[in-house]
Amino acid sequence: MNDQPTDLITSEDRTSAMLAYLLGFVTKWIAPLIIYLVKKGKSEFAEYHALQALFFQIAIMCLYAVTGAMFPPLMAVVFVIDIVFCILAGLAANRGEWYEIPVIGEFARKQVKQ
């Protein structure tokens, strides 16, 4: 998805993309949705990362619901997955990389390209 050269990605775009992940860990879907709506049509980079963070947090909430209902101790594993991917993706976005979370990233890329 490297359509936009790294030198054309502004510092503001990188910061917005990073915040979508890091604030998403705290607010779940709210911060990524707000950042997506603000950046939509203005920055493909920030839009992609905010949408990916939004989809990721929705998937995490579903995993919390399933594991909480079936086997509550697994919720700790979901928590670790959430924090690890949020940190990895946030740091990559801040470096200007088109980081792609498996499965979710491809779906987000297709949505941004439409």
N, C-alpha and C positions, 0 to 999 in steps of 0.2 A: 504494500500500500504506500510505498514511498513515492507518491506523485509530486509532493511538494519538497523541494530541496531544503535541507536543514537550515541553510542561511536565510531562507525566506520565512521561517517560523520565528515569530517575534518572541521576545521575553515574556510578554503578557500572555501570549498563547500557550507557551510552555508552563507558565505558572497556573493558568486556568485549568489546563489539562491535569497537572499534578494535584491541584486542589479538588478536582472532581473525584479522584481516588481517595485522597486522604480524608477529606470531609465526608465522603461516602461511607467510610468505615464508621464514622460517628453518627451520621444522620441517615444512613442507609440510602434510600432512593431520593431523598429531598434535594440535597446539594447537587448531585449529578444532573438531576432534572433541571434545576434552575440554571446551572452553567450551560447545559445543552441548549436551553431555550434562549439564553442570552447570546451564545456564540453561533447559533445556527445561521448559516448563510454568510457569516463573517470570517470564520476561520475553519477550514476543513479539518485541520489538525486538532484543535480544541473540541470541535463538534464530535469528531470520531472518538476521542478519548472520553469525553463526557458521556456519550451514548454507551460506550463499552462499559464504563463504570456503572452506569444506570442498570444495564442488563445484568452485569455481574452481581450487583447488590440485590436485584430481584431474585436471581438464582440462589443467592446465599439465604435470603429470607425463606424461600421455598425449602431449602435444605434444613434450615432451623426448624421449620414446621414439621417436616417429615421425621427428622431425628428426634425432635422433642416428643412427638407422639409415639414413636416406635421404640426408641432406645436413647433416653436422655443423656447418658454419658458421652455419646457420640457428638453432642453439641460442642464439646471442647475441641474436637477435631475440626468441625466447621469453623469455629472461631479462629483457630490457627490458620486454616486455609484463607479465611477472609483477610486477616492481618498481613499474611505473607504476600498475597497477590496485590493488596492495596499498596504496600510499601514498594514492591518490585515495579509495579506498573507506574506508580507515582514518580519514582526516581527516573525510570526510563523516559517518561513524558517530560520531565524537567530537563533531561539531556537532549530533548528534541527527537527522540526515537519513536517510531510507529510501532510500539509494543503491542503484541496481539495475545490476549488471553485465549487459550485453546477453546475452540468451538464458538465462544461468545464474540471473539474478535472478528472472525469472518462474517458473522451475522451483522455486527455493528458496521463493518466496512461496506456491506451491501446496502444497508439502510442509508448511509451517508452518501453513497454514489447515486442514489435515486433522485 
